[in-house]
Amino acid sequence: MSQIISFINMKGGVAKTTLCCNVGYALAHQHGKRVLIVDADPQFNASTYLMTEKEYLKHTESKDKRTLLDVFVPRKHDSISTVKGVKKAAKKGAVTLESLTHPVMESGAARLHLVPSTLALMELETSQRGTENRLANFLEEKKEAYDYILIDCPPTISIFSQAAILASEKYIVPLKPDPLSTTGLPLLEKWLQETTESAGIEISPVGIVFCMVRNPLPNTMDKVMRELRKQRGDEVFDAHLSQSTDVATSVEMHKPIFIYKPDCKCATEITDITDEFIDRTE
């Protein structure tokens, strides 16, 4: 049975996209799962992580390919590129899984696909509301093609984070263990409660994953981790993701850590996080 899970935190710079992309890849590569990552952020960081510039431009400029914007606004629209500026839209066909997805990894039944995002999603911020449920409706029809659908949410409260939560049964919180990040956790949970109660749905937490953990561990970071584990107990993952230049370089190389440097410490940490993720979701 397919599960739709949002990776969400209202603070940027906590390795949310890094965790989402690498856990998605580990689920497919190490566990043979069928995984779809939905890039729901107008900054399209997951797209630029898992696609080269050439692949992204080829996808967005093809008359047969679509982006997440087409799920929200199934009409002809201009594309916005940081490389080529504004380009007039070409007529495109129906929004299908094949037209939306970019294959990141495929091996037998295992696969990791990506629904790319686009800067043009920002058009929705000034367009007519009422589109928040379109992602949920689309994924509900398509989800049986995957074991896991992971949604990389934007680091803000917006129509896109709302749409992601309305489409999800569960959520996971990547958290940098510093005082500012932990202060925002109750605010995130309050917004989640209000959003789901208003929609008449329920969503359950997978847990909190500490990311960008420095080594050696600073006293402040150690204190935050110990206090949160004491307060939240089993909500906090045992495994964590360290801050590392290997991860940063893997992003620049458009390669998950298992491809860029499979024998590094962070690859082992992603393996441990993914194993725990499966235990908590299955």
Sequence and secondary structure as in RCSB ss.txt:
>XXXX:A:sequence
MSQIISFINMKGGVAKTTLCCNVGYALAHQHGKRVLIVDADPQFNASTYLMTEKEYLKHTESKDKRTLLDVFVPR
KHDSISTVKGVKKAAKKGAVTLESLTHPVMESGAARLHLVPSTLALMELETSQRGTENRLANFLEEKKEAYDYIL
IDCPPTISIFSQAAILASEKYIVPLKPDPLSTTGLPLLEKWLQETTESAGIEISPVGIVFCMVRNPLPNTMDKVM
RELRKQRGDEVFDAHLSQSTDVATSVEMHKPIFIYKPDCKCATEITDITDEFIDRTE
>XXXX:A:secstr
  EEEEE  SSSSSSHHHHHHHHHHHHHHHH  EEEEEE  TT HHHHHHS HHHHHHHHH TT   THHHH  S
   EEETTTEEE         HHHH EEEEEETTEEEEEE   GGGGGGGGS S  TTHHHHHHHHHGGG SEEE
EE  SS SHHHHHHHHH SEEEEEE  SHHHHHTHHHHHHHHHHHHHHHT   EEEEEEE SB SS  HHHHHHH
HHHHHHHGGGB S   B  HHHHHHHHTT  HHHH TTSHHHHHHHHHHHHHHHHH 
